[in-house]
Amino acid sequence: MKVLITGVAGFIGFHVAKACLLRKNEVFGVDNLNDYYDPSLKKDRLNELNLLANDTKGEFTFIKLDIADKGPLEEVFKKGFDRVINLAAQAGVRKSLESPQLYVKSNVVGFVNVLEACRHNEVKHLTYASTSSVYGLNQTLPFSEHKIADHPIQLYAATKRSNELLAHSYSYLFNLPTTGLRFFTVYGPWGRPDMALFIFVKNIMEGKPIKVFNKGNHSRDFTYIDDIVTGILKCSDHPCEPNLSWDPLNPDPSSSKAPYRIFNIGNGRQVNLEDYISEIELNLGMKAKKEYLPLQPGDVTNSLSDIDKISKEVGYKSTISYKEGVANFIEWYKEYYGKED
């Protein structure tokens, strides 16, 4: 099977590419290697993929490009792909408040380019990243795909919700099977340096204070990267079909009479932020210096995924607890940055 992964040098894209290589897929990856965070981490991920391809006699081809550049992307699609997994995006809630045009270019214009390329090259299934942030003002927990998610509270979430709507129009008009995945707080080895776990571990080890927003009154559905990858590939391997029982008089937002679906992909368990920090302290053998601050603009207080739909339809199951996941991350962090106990 020939697979295209956009955002392949990113946190999730890297891990998906690894899994695809291990199961002997022919993997093509694109990424613009932007400097949202240290590009050396992205290049190290690519080096890992090349080493894995050599070790397993696999096929991995990397092409540097921005999905917002329509022409070069169209050329890549001429290679012909069985599956496309779109993980390229401008990430980060906070930065979206400062640079909205950047997010529209990457997350909306870029996504339309991917949809167009899939449409014109007979791609059998497009799986793409959305976000749990689309639930926005919704406070009914657990968050369910069967409920409307039309009140985002920051631009990043709005661009991702637009992806879901654009995907539906292409599924309906051009019979393009699309699956959108609402990720819930993904973490793990090789993670992004702007994410809480990365920042907390770094600062605690360096004796610096950590910023604890909303004075610690947060809970999150922390989802380990291996579970996310398993879910992505299960979805990609099972192209969606029209929901023949879909009722236009009582429409379910998570499916359609077109080949379109939305899934939550999370751990299905809620963890208090203070408990998360305590687990980091336990693994490091160090206490955090906490700076308690108010809730940040665009942030939500609590999140929890309802994963019944993805479990029933593709057999997804979350297996890694946050305690195991935190320990795995810290082990990787110390090895990668050469920090000994």
N, C-alpha and C positions, 0 to 999 in steps of 0.2 A: 504494500500500500504506500502511495506517495502522499506525504502530508506537508502542508505549508503551515508554519507557525509564525505569526507576526509578534513582534516584541520578544524575540527569542533570547535576547541577552538580558531581559528583565527577570525578576525573581520567579514568577510563576512560569513564564515562558521557558526559562532554562530547565526547570524541573520537568515540565511536560516533554521537552525535547529529549531529555535523558531517558524518560520512560519509553518514548517512542523508539529511540535507538536500541534500547534493551529488548524490545519486542520485534526488532528487525524491520521497522518501517524505514522507508527512504525519506529522510527529513531535510526539508529546505526551511531555512529560517531567515527572516528579515528583521532589521532593527536599525534605528537611526543613531544609536549610541549617544543620545543627548547628555547634557551635563546637569540634569536635574539633581543627580547625586554623582559621586565620584565615578567617572567612566572606567577607571581601572578595575572596579569590581565587576562591571559588565564584561570587560575584556577577559578577566579571569574566568568568568562563567563560560565564555566562548572557548577558552583554552581547555577547560574541563570537557566540554562537548567534543572537541576535536580529539582529545586523548581517548575518550570513551569510544568514539567512532573507530579510531585506530585499533584499540584493544579488542573490540568486538567485530572488527571487519565490517563495520556498518557504513552507511552513506549519510554524511552530513555536509550540507552546502550552506554557507552563510553569505548573504548579500546585504551590504549596507545600503539602506534606503529608508526614506520617510514615507509612510503610507499616504500622507497628504499630497505626495507628488504622483499624480495620476499616471503619467507616461511610463516612468520606470516600473511602477507596480504592474501595469498592464503587460509589460515585457516579461516579468517574472511569471505571471499567470499563464503565459503561453506554453510553459513547461508541462502544464496539465496536472491537476491535483485531484486525488480522490476525496480528500478531506481538507478543510481549512479551519484552523483554530486561531481566532483573532484575539490576541492578548496585548496588542500594541495600543497604548493610550498615554496621554499626559496624566500622570498620577498625582495624588496629593490634594486633599481638601483645602488646606490653608492657602496654597499657592494659587488655587483657582479664584480666590477672592482678589488677588493682586493682578493676575494676568489672564483675564477671561478670554481674550482673543486667541491666546495660545491653546486653550482647552477646546475652543470651538474648532480651530484648525485641525488639531490632532484627533480629537474624539468624535467630531461630527463630520467634517469634510473627509478626513481619513477613512472613517467607517463607510461613508457613502462610496468612496473609491473601492473599498473591499467588496461591498455589495455589488457594485457594477461589474467588477472583475469576475466575481463568482457567477453572476448572471450570464455573462457573455462567454464563459469558459466551461459551462455545464458542470460546475462543482456539485457533487452529490449531497453535501451537507456542510453548512457553516455553523460552527460553534463559536460563541463570542462571550467575552467578559462583560457582565454588567456589575452591579454593586448593591449591597444591602442598603446603601445610603439613599436609594430611591424611595425608601419608605418614609423618609423625612419626618413630617409632623405626626404620622401615624404612631400611636402609642399602644395599640392593641398587640400584646405579646401572647404567643410567638408570632412573628411576622409571617404572613401567608401570601403565597403567589395568587391565591384566589381573591384577595382583596385589592382594591384599587390603590395604586401607588403614584398619585399625581400631585403630591405636595412636597417636592424636594426643598431642602432649606440651604443648599449651596450649589454652585454652578457645576462642580464636578458631577454631582448626582443628576443634575438636569441634563447634562450631556449624555450620561449613560441611559437615562430614561428615554431620551431621544433615539438612542441606538435601538432600543426595544421596539419603538414605534416605527422606525424606518425599516427594521427587519420584517415587521409584520406586513408592511406594504409590499416589500419584495417577495415575501412568501405568497401573498395573495395574488399579486399581478403576474409574477413570473414563475410561480410554483417552485421557488427556491426553499428547500428545507432549512430552517434556522432554529437554533437552540440558544437562548440567552441564559447565562448563569449569574445569579446574584450572589457574589462571594461575601462571606462574613468573616471579617478580621483575620486575614490569612497571616501566618507567621511560621518561622522555621529557619533552618540553616540556609545561608546565602540570601537572607532577607534584605529588604531595603533599609538603608541607614536612617531614613526619616521616620520609620515606624517605632512605636512605643517600646517594644521589647529590645530592639537594637539600641535605642537611646538610653534606656534604663540600665542595661548591662554595661554599656560603655561608661556612663557617668558614675555608676556605683564603683566600678573597678578603678576609676581615676579619682575617686574621692570627691566628685562634684555632685551638687544637688540635682535631683530630678524634679521636673515640674509635674505636679499631680493636679489635673484640672477638675473642676466641679468639686474641689475639696475631697476627692476620692470617692464621691458618690456616683460611681459609674459601674456598669456591668456590661460585659461583652460576651459574644459567642465566638470565642477564640477557636480558629479552625487550623489544624496543622497542615502543612503543605502536602504531605503524602496523601492525606485524605482528599484534598482539593484535586490533586493530579488524578487520583483514581476516579473521582467523579467526572472530571473533564473527559477522560478517555472512555468511560462507560457511556457518556452522552454522545460523544463523537462517533462511537462505534454503532450507535442505534439511531440512525436518522429519524427525525420526527415525521409523523404522518398527520393528515387532517383529522381533527376530532369530529367524527361523524355524529356524535350526540351533542355537539355544541349548539347552544340555544341563543339565537340573536335577540330574543325577548328577555333573556336573563343571562347576558354574556359573561363568561368566565375569562378574566384578564390573562390567565396563564396558558390558554390554548386558543384554538380558532378552527374554523372550517378550512383554513389554509394550513399548510405544513409548517406550523409555528408553535413554539412552546417556550415557557419561562420556568426555570427551576431556581429555588433556593439551594445553595450548597454551603452547609455549615456543619458545626459540631452537634447542634441540637441541645446544647447545655449552656447555661449562663454562669459566668464567673465574675465575681466582684473584683474590681481593679485592685483593691487592697490585698486580696488573697493572691492575686497574680504577682504583685510586687513581693509579697512574703515568700512566694515560691522562688523567685529570683534570688532574694537574700539568702534563702536556705541553701541553694545550689552554689552560690558564690562564697558563702561563709562570711558575708559582709552585710552591714546594715546600710540602708539607703538614707541619705539626707533629703528629706522631702520638703518641697516648697509648694504649699497648697494654694491653688489659684481658682478663680471663677471659671464657669463653663465657657469654652471658646465659641465664638460665632460660627454657626454652621455645624456644630457638633450635636450629637444626640446623646441622651443620658443612658439609655439602655438598648441592647439589641439581643434578639434571640430568634433563631431560625426554626420554622416549621419545615422539616425535611421529609415529611410523609410522601409527598408527590414524587420526588426524585428517587426515594427508596422503592416505591411501588413500581415505578415505570422503568427504571434501569438497574435496580438492585444496588443502589448506593448505600454504603454504611460507613459511618464515622467510627474510627477505631482507636485514635490516639488521644489520650487525656492531656489536659493542659500541663499537668505535672511532668509527664514524660516528654512532651514537646518542649517545654522550657529547658529541661536538662539537655536535650539534644541540641538545642540552639546554643547554649552556653559552651558545650563541648566543642561545637564547630567554631564558635567565635574565638575561643582561646587558641585553637589550632591555627585558624586562618591568620590571626593577628600576632601569633607567636607569643602569647601571654601564658606563662606558667603559673600554677598555683603557688 
